[in-house]
Amino acid sequence: MEFAFFKKIKSKILSILNIKFRRKFKSRHETISYKSNAWKSKKSSYVYDKKVERFFFNKITWPLISKNINRNSEYIIDVGAGTGRLTSKIIEMFNDLEKTPLIKAIDISKNMLDYLPPKPNLEKIVAEATNLPIKNNSADITLAMDFILHFPNWEDFLHEMVRVTSSEGKIIFNYVPQEHIKLTQDLTLLNPYPVAYTEYTANISESNLSKFCKNNNCTLQKIIPYNFFVCNELFRPLLSSSNYIKFINEYQKIYTDEKNKKLLEVYKDIEDLFIKNGDLKMCNLALAIIKVN
Ligand SMILES: C[S@@+](CC[C@H](N)C(=O)[O-])C[C@H]1O[C@@H](n2cnc3c(N)ncnc32)[C@H](O)[C@@H]1O
């Protein structure tokens, strides 16, 4: 009984501190420079490589991405590649082919790229993503995962990705739909901790993306919402943070334990409902597929 009481106090204090210490940037410039420098040190790169979420990336995100990567691709660029969570999946995808595409992993942090093991068809480049050392109109596919969603100047990155991608080539990246953020903010009464806009600084919505494409000679081919059960902001107020972690751990078990196969089908059906209906409001993340004209 006593133990439960202290646990409750502790979680209350933690939730208050969490709100108090939420980082607030004073200007757009400060946000951009903080986020660009965040993974430069040896320590932060080490922590990223150890802690980055791989389970749901491999089970949910990668299958959605790989469906949009053509097996005939000859030149692929991964922008903001980090320690290579996505790059290594791309390399693996072409392993069985005689002719593998040239893959360039680009990041502002050398320490991050150092975690990516060398491969004959892989080139690692330390560079700023708004000024890529890549020829115009050259890549078949240009990707950026968990990268531009952090930046208020997301259009600068996207411009550069359009520049380096060949006509008829594809750009693939993920972002946090502003439609989802808005819904969580509209539900303030139910949700004591509505998502702060500053947590996801890229203001990307379907209409913003369509406008960008119209002005930049590309076509918005598809938006695929995903992550209904994982890090859905709508679940946060329903579950305390420790329960949320428990929920995610249990959800992970559903994927790994054979005896949960039936349950997994039910979960997948629910997730599919939102993904197939393209309901951007309901999912924490979305994958955008843009074709360069
Ligand atoms: C959250 S990590 C994502 C890494 C990887 N794409 C993944 O999915 O695991 C964001 C990466 O973007 C890189 N980055 C941040 N600002 C950048 C910039 N201006 N130019 C190039 N890379 C940048 C960081 O160094 C970091 O490796």
The ligand as an ORCA input file, in Angstrom:
! r2SCAN-3c Opt
* xyz 0 1
  C      16.955     11.257    -35.707
  S      18.345     10.947    -36.708
  C      17.690      9.844    -37.940
  C      18.741      8.906    -38.498
  C      18.247      7.837    -39.460
  N      17.667      8.387    -40.651
  C      17.299      6.875    -38.773
  O      16.163      6.725    -39.245
  O      17.703      6.251    -37.787
  C      18.539     12.461    -37.620
  C      19.871     12.548    -38.350
  O      19.888     13.730    -39.132
  C      21.201     14.275    -39.090
  N      21.136     15.703    -39.399
  C      20.632     16.691    -38.601
  N      20.734     17.866    -39.221
  C      21.305     17.640    -40.423
  C      21.664     18.482    -41.507
  N      21.434     19.789    -41.466
  N      22.251     17.922    -42.586
  C      22.473     16.584    -42.628
  N      22.157     15.740    -41.625
  C      21.573     16.257    -40.534
  C      21.661     14.004    -37.668
  O      23.056     14.070    -37.542
  C      21.078     12.610    -37.432
  O      21.991     11.613    -37.769
*
